[in-house]
Amino acid sequence: MTLTKRNVRLTIALVIGVVFSGLLLSLIFVQVPENNRDILKVLVGFVGGAFVTMVSYYFGDSDGSDGKE
């Protein structure tokens, strides 16, 4: 199996999706100690930004982005 650029991007996107989902679920359902709650919120925000970027890349409107009209 050869790793193509598309496969690597898809793998990274899936990992980001799973990590983001896990962080959200842990924020909702797990009792986080008071000292670690702020760190978890920052992580959710950071990974959430990466998730939004990934979603906009794969599902966003990219017509005309290659220079052709």
Buried (B, 14 or more C-beta within 10 A) or exposed (E): EEEEEEEEEEEEBEEBBEBBEEBBEBBEEEEEEEEEEEEBEEBBEEBBEBBEEBEEEEEEEEEEEEEEE
